[in-house]
Amino acid sequence: MRYRSTRNENEYVSSARAILTGIAPDGGLYIPESIPRLTDEDVAVIMECDYKKTALTVLKKFLTDFTEAELSDMVNAAYASFDTPDVVPLKKLSGEDFVLELWHGPTSAFKDVALQILPYFITVSAKKTGLDKTVHILVATSGDTGKAALEGFSDVAGTKITVFYPADGVSDMQKLQMTTQEGENVRVSGIAGNFDDAQTGVKRIFADAAIAEKLAARGEVLSSANSINWGRLVPQIVYYVHAWAELRKQGAALSDGFNVVVPTGNFGNILAAYYAKMMGTPINMLVCASNRNRVLTDFFATGEYDKNREFFTTESPSMDILISSNLERLLCALADGSAEAVRGFMKSLAETGEYTVTGGMKRRASELFFASCADDAETSASIGKTFAETGYLTDTHTAVGVKVCGDYRAATGDERPCVIASTASPYKFPAAVLGAIGEGAEGDPFALIERLEAKSGMPVPARIAALKDKAIRFPGVCRPGEMAEVVLGQR
Ligand SMILES: *Cc1c(COP(=O)(O)O)cnc(C)c1O
């Protein structure tokens, strides 16, 4: 399996090279030359409902320059850190609505599924391509990626990691998770700006030859752990394939397939579901759930992507994004792989902040995707309603998914099973969740999580409770213009 940039259809690289580089030199994103189909033998393995076996089955179709033994070792090591042998438990909410709990890893967000295995992909890829430099991972985070990447790369030999987060755009718990991070090879800095400022700053550093030269002189090469990295996406395909087998095991009515509902920010997680569908998983509709930053809802409705709008800070901060980077991969697929078309859209986005896809692309997109959104009041109501009706507690991101799942059922009358991606533990957002179930939400976050535990009976993840006694190592905040100095260790 070879990989090409969304912006160039003539040059191909290996999976190891694509993962190591992160973003293609032309600014595009790496995509597989074709999407492999699941064979009958693959499906037989998947139906055994053994997450690690399913992971191996999917990964080896995409990462063909890794040996099966290498992949197997990586999968076993990566998912040993999860607090349940199921890795991603599927729970019935009510009727044919299910939640896929993706947050049982060390940082209590779905990003662990990819970021616990990515360091292995990167270090093995470095060996395979003969790279003898320290891989310096650069991350812009809206909250959860940063912590998951820090946890994955902390003290991994041959790597180093710098994380930027919007200083006022993450929850108290998310901030504590990052600023207390242990490890000799980690750096964390707040930035005075929002997530898009952080992401733009990071992209600029990647594109800056002078910075690359300075880093090279000290034996470092930059790479990305953001979901633009193919190594982030491929492990996420696994759980949608696995959900199929779990639904079957739990007796869901699967004759016409199932829908997946994904709380979406950078469009990575839902794109993984799209790849699972294209591999042959019987996914009917891909339901894209946004918060008040509804740029994707509008895009699917009109065919026009327009980031020229007010940016809102919401209670689901990991979805506070106006530039959904991974949409570029979908555009490429909708445009039949045309690099020229993608270059045109991205040029327009960079120059004017908007682009409009062709009528044909829009039609195809709406056959695949349904999109809707929830503002903070609707998100809070969704948490309260689910808890009152089922006793199940969702976080603020998952709650957007639950609300939009209802929108989808109401708009279409579709009764197929729906799998809602549950992307974070409610304990990462205790104030918002307590408020939503009618409890007072004042007090320090640790008092709040105790109240939430007493109220719901759901255990607090041990690594969240343990934050209470950790020292803050990284209190600093820089301006967007100072990010390069942080990366170069001058600040
Ligand atoms: C990152 C994140 C999202 C958005 O996922 P994308 O892949 O960026 O679309 C949603 N919910 C939570 C909790 C997240 O951490």
The ligand as an ORCA input file, in Angstrom:
! r2SCAN-3c Opt
* xyz 0 1
  C     -10.758     15.613     19.503
  C     -12.105     15.400     20.061
  C     -13.253     15.475     19.265
  C     -13.174     15.821     17.792
  O     -12.558     14.786     17.054
  P     -12.018     15.097     15.563
  O     -11.303     13.861     15.170
  O     -11.121     16.282     15.687
  O     -13.200     15.367     14.730
  C     -14.472     15.223     19.848
  N     -14.573     14.946     21.165
  C     -13.501     14.874     21.957
  C     -13.700     14.596     23.411
  C     -12.226     15.087     21.444
  O     -11.174     15.016     22.250
*
